[in-house]
Amino acid sequence: MKKLKIIFLSISFVGINQFCFSQTQTYQLAPPSDTIRTIQIINATSLRQITINDTTVLETLAGNAKISQGNTILEGDSIVIDKRLGTAEVFGNVHINDADTVNTYAQYLKYIGSTQIAYLKNNVKLSDGKAKLFTNDLEYNLKTGIAIYKNGGKVINEKTILTSKEATYYSDTKDAFFRNNVHLVDPKYNMITDSLRYNTAFKNVYFISKTNIKTENGTIDTKSGTYNLQTGEALFFDKTVIRDSTRYISGNKVAFDEKSNTIQIEDNGKFVDSTNRVIVLGNQILIDKKNNTFLATRKPVMILYQNNDSTYISADTLFSGKRVNEKDTNTIIKDTINTPTTINASQKSVDSIKYFIGFHHVRIFNDSMQAVSDSMHYSTLDSTFKLFKNPICWNNNTQLTGDTMYLFTENQTAKRLYVNSNALVINKTKENLFNQIAGKNLNSYFKEGNIDFIRIKGTPAESIFYPQDNDSAYIGMNKSKGDVIEVYFINKTLNKVKFVNDVDGTLYPMNQIPEKSKFLNNFNWQEERRPKSKLELFE
């Protein structure tokens, strides 16, 4: 705002000390010296000088009074100037025009010349060409261009309305600081906070205190950040939380782009997908809401949560996407014993069918089952984990390995495990002896999350088994082979081994077991790689 300086005029009056002017005339009085700046009288119906006492002389302009100083024009119904105090008062239809950039209106104005501060009251309106400020009590510094209200007001910028108890407006930068019961209403947003900064030129909102934002799709809770109401781009800090009907998002740094409908979370990020009952934690999470996908890196952990038994998955990178074109897709789950089961994708909601992929150093922890592999695929269509490249699964004291594994689950509980090629089962006994079964393909069946039965086929299948007598004493070591080997478990312990077709084997007494016969080919007990708790996945 340009400086507005009201300069006191030295006028000689004759007779009744009153002059009448037509509204089209302009009068300019030259200053008596260089130390006094001039003010130009643009218009007035009458000009009077009133002597109050020896020290107080008032000069009044009445009737469409208008004066100017530099590029600033001040007008009203009447203007009263006190030379001694250096003040001016304007009554009725007050208007301050500063270089045609900022216009201020009111019904009353008091101007302090020494500080160049104007106090405006009653129906005050300030307009900068972009936004309008409304209040009944405004303090306006004409030198700095700073306007302050402390008794309630509002700013309207096109369709955006901001109300508060207090506010400070900077005309040069078009910034307004709102304090105390701040409320922003926009066609797309509804914000409530205690403090807020808003730029009327660029429509940027700056959050500087605890803020609640309601949008068309959900809510945002933040303490600091910025939101451009025009572009829909936002950047939040200090553990911001975003919620909608199916998602929960939080992080120490959250970036949001409304046009692309993408969200980027960094530092302690958390993403909850309640539709698929999935939680993702990581130091960087990229979410595409439009395509219903996410990409998590920097030590990510995914949780497939259930009420009693959740599954924790970690990897270098985790990705999830929505399956499309599922209308005519059927998934057939082959079973070597039971009738094949067919799952029709059209029976499920398309929005609920998602897949999850883990790349490199995959680790899985569940109370009943643990696993590691190089990569992983999981689909909500059939609740199946597909583990690739040197996968290992553990259940109680049993380790299963092979080239590729399919783990079928129900409510996050293992139901069946299929191993394709180079299947190997190692069961550790209490006496650190290892029962072993190896073959080409394997099907393992679970009961209440524990291995109940294993069927392994090979050319041939092989086994090493330590049978026990009725007193649980070990009889010896049985090393056998056959086309098919069936293994039965009771109370989480390997109880019986059954051979089918072309059986050939030898039973060694415990004290006569050859050292080289104690282990099958590719034997490798890898307990050190087994996740011992879910907390290990966060390390």
CORGI-V839926 format. One record per residue. SS is DSSP state (hx for helix, st for strand, lp for the rest). BURIAL is 1 if it has 24 or more other ideal C-beta (glycine too) atoms within 12 Angstrom, else 0. Layout:
SS_BURIAL / SS_BURIAL
//
This chain:
lp_1 / lp_1 / lp_1 / lp_1 / lp_1 / lp_1 / lp_1 / lp_1 / lp_1 / lp_0 / lp_1 / lp_0 / lp_0 / lp_0 / lp_0 / lp_0 / lp_0 / st_0 / st_1 / st_0 / lp_0 / lp_0 / lp_0 / lp_0 / lp_0 / lp_0 / st_1 / st_0 / lp_0 / lp_0 / lp_0 / lp_0 / lp_0 / lp_0 / lp_0 / lp_0 / lp_0 / lp_1 / lp_1 / st_1 / st_1 / st_1 / st_1 / lp_1 / lp_1 / st_1 / st_1 / st_1 / st_1 / st_0 / st_0 / lp_0 / lp_0 / lp_0 / lp_0 / lp_0 / st_1 / st_1 / st_1 / st_1 / st_1 / st_1 / st_1 / st_1 / st_1 / st_1 / st_1 / st_1 / st_1 / lp_0 / lp_0 / st_1 / st_1 / st_1 / st_1 / st_1 / st_1 / st_1 / st_1 / st_1 / st_1 / st_1 / lp_1 / lp_0 / lp_0 / lp_0 / st_1 / st_1 / st_1 / st_1 / st_1 / st_1 / st_1 / st_1 / st_1 / st_1 / st_1 / st_1 / lp_0 / lp_0 / lp_0 / st_1 / st_1 / st_1 / st_1 / st_1 / st_1 / st_1 / st_1 / st_1 / st_1 / st_1 / lp_1 / lp_0 / lp_0 / lp_1 / st_1 / st_1 / st_1 / st_1 / st_1 / st_0 / st_0 / st_1 / st_1 / st_1 / st_1 / lp_1 / lp_0 / lp_1 / lp_1 / st_1 / st_1 / st_1 / st_1 / st_0 / st_1 / st_1 / st_1 / st_1 / st_1 / lp_1 / lp_0 / lp_0 / lp_1 / st_1 / st_1 / st_1 / st_1 / lp_0 / lp_0 / lp_0 / st_1 / st_1 / st_1 / st_1 / st_1 / lp_0 / lp_0 / st_1 / st_1 / st_1 / st_1 / st_1 / lp_0 / st_1 / st_1 / st_1 / st_1 / st_1 / lp_1 / lp_0 / lp_0 / lp_1 / st_1 / st_1 / st_1 / st_1 / st_1 / st_0 / st_0 / st_1 / st_1 / st_1 / st_0 / lp_1 / lp_0 / lp_1 / st_1 / st_1 / st_1 / st_1 / st_1 / st_0 / st_1 / st_1 / st_1 / st_1 / st_1 / lp_1 / lp_0 / lp_0 / lp_1 / st_1 / st_1 / st_1 / st_1 / lp_1 / lp_1 / lp_0 / st_1 / st_1 / st_1 / st_0 / st_1 / lp_0 / lp_0 / st_1 / st_1 / st_1 / st_1 / st_1 / lp_1 / st_1 / st_1 / st_1 / st_1 / st_1 / lp_1 / lp_1 / lp_0 / lp_1 / st_1 / st_1 / st_1 / st_1 / st_1 / st_0 / st_1 / st_1 / st_1 / st_1 / st_1 / st_1 / lp_0 / lp_0 / st_1 / st_1 / st_1 / st_1 / st_1 / st_1 / st_1 / st_1 / st_1 / st_1 / st_0 / lp_1 / lp_0 / lp_0 / lp_0 / st_1 / st_1 / st_1 / st_1 / st_1 / st_1 / st_1 / st_1 / st_1 / st_1 / st_1 / st_1 / lp_0 / lp_0 / lp_1 / lp_1 / st_1 / st_1 / st_1 / st_1 / st_1 / st_0 / st_1 / st_1 / st_1 / st_1 / st_0 / lp_1 / lp_0 / lp_0 / lp_1 / st_1 / st_1 / st_1 / st_1 / st_1 / lp_1 / lp_1 / st_1 / st_1 / st_1 / st_1 / st_1 / lp_1 / lp_0 / lp_0 / lp_0 / lp_0 / lp_1 / st_1 / st_1 / st_1 / st_1 / st_1 / lp_1 / st_1 / st_1 / st_1 / st_1 / st_0 / st_1 / lp_1 / lp_0 / lp_0 / lp_1 / lp_0 / lp_0 / lp_0 / st_0 / st_1 / st_0 / st_1 / lp_0 / lp_0 / lp_1 / lp_0 / lp_0 / lp_0 / lp_0 / st_0 / st_0 / st_0 / st_0 / hx_1 / hx_0 / hx_0 / lp_1 / lp_0 / hx_0 / hx_0 / hx_1 / lp_1 / st_1 / st_1 / st_1 / st_1 / st_1 / st_1 / st_0 / st_1 / st_1 / st_1 / st_1 / st_1 / lp_1 / lp_1 / lp_1 / lp_1 / st_1 / st_1 / st_1 / st_1 / st_1 / st_1 / st_1 / st_1 / st_1 / st_1 / lp_1 / lp_1 / lp_1 / lp_1 / st_1 / st_1 / st_1 / st_1 / st_1 / st_0 / st_1 / st_1 / st_1 / st_1 / st_1 / st_1 / lp_1 / lp_1 / st_1 / st_1 / st_1 / st_1 / st_1 / st_1 / st_1 / st_1 / st_1 / st_1 / st_1 / st_1 / st_0 / lp_0 / lp_1 / st_1 / st_1 / st_1 / st_1 / st_1 / st_1 / st_1 / st_1 / st_1 / st_1 / st_1 / st_1 / st_1 / st_1 / st_1 / st_1 / lp_1 / lp_0 / lp_0 / lp_0 / lp_1 / st_1 / st_1 / st_1 / st_1 / st_1 / st_1 / st_1 / st_1 / st_1 / st_1 / st_1 / st_1 / st_1 / st_0 / lp_0 / lp_1 / st_1 / st_1 / st_1 / st_1 / st_1 / st_1 / st_1 / st_1 / st_1 / st_0 / st_1 / st_1 / st_1 / st_1 / st_1 / st_1 / lp_1 / lp_1 / st_1 / lp_0 / lp_0 / lp_0 / lp_0 / lp_0 / st_1 / lp_0 / st_1 / st_1 / st_1 / st_1 / st_1 / st_1 / st_1 / st_1 / st_1 / st_1 / st_1 / st_1 / st_1 / st_1 / st_0 / lp_0 / lp_0 / st_1 / st_1 / st_1 / st_0 / st_1 / st_1 / st_1 / st_0 / lp_0 / lp_0 / lp_0 / st_0 / st_1 / st_0 / st_0 / st_1 / st_0 / hx_0 / hx_0 / hx_0 / lp_0 / lp_0 / hx_0 / hx_0 / hx_0 / lp_1 / lp_0 / lp_1 / lp_0 / lp_0 / lp_0 / lp_0 / lp_1 / lp_0 / hx_0 / hx_0 / hx_1 / lp_1 / lp_1 / lp_0 / lp_0 / hx_1 / hx_0 / hx_0 / hx_1 / hx_0 / lp_0
//
